[in-house]
Amino acid sequence: MNFIKSAIAIGLLVLGIHAFAQDANHPHTSAVNADTVKKKSIALEEHAQIGDTHITILYTAPAVRGRVIWGGLVTYDEVWVTGAHRATSIEIDREFSIGDKKIPAGKYAVFTIPGKEKWTFILNTIWDQHLADDYNQHDDVLRVEATPRALPESVERLNYTITELSDTEAILSISWEKIKVNIPLKLNAN
């Protein structure tokens, strides 16, 4: 009988941990609480359905935790993984454009080069990379400049969002601390 009670208790514990992990991976389903902010970096996902196109962003989100981010933790004018630990990946199941550059459907790594006045947004074909250790500019499919905008309030944890503008247009936003960068996406006809 004690074995059955122990098995049930372990099962409930596992289910509770699984439910917590699912909430942590889906920021739109639960608010960031004090325990989440204390953690160094957490795995998050952003999903969007724009028309008949699905977009998935997988990333590890660091927190500010009282640190100097821009020009401190994140060095200006150097390639940044735009997350923590592993390269952020974006997967789009339809050909898309950023600026006038057409990009085939697929999965890409997101890198940036933050600057005080301008950022460089980068898509790289090697989506499974550790930090920027293995980054090679020769694998880039896109480099485009973006202007960082000041936010009125600090965003504690790095956040990627996709905002739908129409069935064929969206904005990819990267927000952290008091900076936000927007990248317009156009979803091309099949």
N, C-alpha and C positions, 0 to 999 in steps of 0.2 A: 504494500500500500504506500509506504514512504517513497518507493521508487516511482510510482505513478505520480504522486504529488510533486516530486522533484522534476520529473519529465515535463509536467504541465507548467511548473514555474519557469523552467528553462525555455520552454516554447513561448510563453507569454513575454519573457524578457527579450528573446530574439525578435518576436513580432514588434515589440515596442521600439527596439533599436532600428529595425527595418523601417518602421513608420517614421521615426525621427530622421533617418537618412534620406527617405524620400522627400520629406518636407524641406530638408536642408538643400537638396538638389533641385528643388523647384521653388525659387524665391517668390514666385507669384502666389504660392499657396499658403505661405506663412510669413509673418513679420520677423525681421531680425531681432532677436532678443539679446539680453545681456550675456548669456552663456555663449552665443554664437560669436559675438564681438570679441570675446576673450580668446577664441581660437585663432591660431596664427593664420592659416589659410584653409579655405573649404572648397570642395568641388561643387560647382554650380552648372546649370544648364539653362539656356534660353531657347525656346521653340517659337516659331511663328509660321502661320499659314497665310501666305499672301496670294490671293487668287487661288490657283491650283499648284502653287509652288511651296514646298516645305523648306524651312531654314532651321538648322540646328547649330547652336554654338555651345561648345564644351570648354569650360575654363576652370582654373583654380583661382579663387578670389582672396587676395590678401586684405588685411584691415589696416587702417591708418595707425591705430593704437598709440596716438600721441607722437608719432614720428614725423620728421620732415620728409615728404614724399618727393616732390619735384625738385631736382637738383640735389637731393639727398639720397634716399633709398633708390630712386629711379634717376640715373644719371642723364643729364641733358646731352643731346647729340650723339647718343649711342643706341644701338639696336636693343630693344627691350622686348621680352617675350609677351608683354601685355597681359600679364597674369603672374602666377607663381608656379614654380616647379616645372611643369611641362608646357609646351607651346599651346596656346589657345587654338582650337580648331573651329572652322566654320564649314558647314556642309550645305550646299544648295543643289537641289535636284533638277535644276533647269539652267540653261545658259543665262548669264547675267552680265550687266555692264556696270562699271564704276568709271565715271567720266566717259571718255570715248573708247575705253578699252573693253572689248568683249572677252569674257572669261567662260570657258566650258563648265558645264555642270560638274560638280565634284566636291572633294574635301580638301581644304587648304589650311595652312598655319597662318595665324595672324601675328604680325610683329608690327611695332611702331618704332619710330625714332622721335621721342619727344624733344621739342625745343621750346624756348621761352615764347617765341612768336608764332612758329609754325611747327607742325608735326608731319612726319612722313608715315603714311599708312601703307603697310606691305602685306601682300598675300604671297605665300611661298608654297611650292608644290609638296614639300616634305612636311606633312602635318604632324608627324609623331617625332617630336624633338624634345630634348631636355634643355630647359631655359633657352639661351641663345648660343649654347656651347657648340652645337653642330650647324648653326645657321650659316648658309652660304648664299650670297647675293645672286649667284648664277642660277639658283632655283626659284627666283622670284618670278611671278607672272604679272605682278602689278606693284607699282610704287606711285602713290599720289599724295600731294600735299593737302593738309587739312589745317584749319585754324582752330586752336583750342579756345573755348569760351569759359569765362568765369561763372561759377555757380554761386547763388546767394547763400546756400547752406552747404556744409560739408557732407559728402557721402562717405560714410565710414568704411564700407567695403566695396572694392572694385565691382562694377556692375556693367554688364552688356545688356542692351535692349534693342529690339527691332520694333519700329513703329510703322504701321501700314499707312501709306498715303493714298493708295489706290490698288487695284488688282495687279498692277505691274510696277509699282514704285513703293519703296520703303526707305527708312533711315536706320542705319546701324549706328548706335550711340555707345560710346565708352565713357563712363563717368567714374571718377574717383577723386577723393579729397574735394577740392573746390574747382576741378577742371572737368569739362565735357567736350568730347570731340564727336562730330557727326559725319558719317560717310553715307552719301546718297547711293542707293542701289536701284538699278532698273532691271526688271526681269524681262528677258527677251522672249519673243514668240518662238514656239517650237517649230 
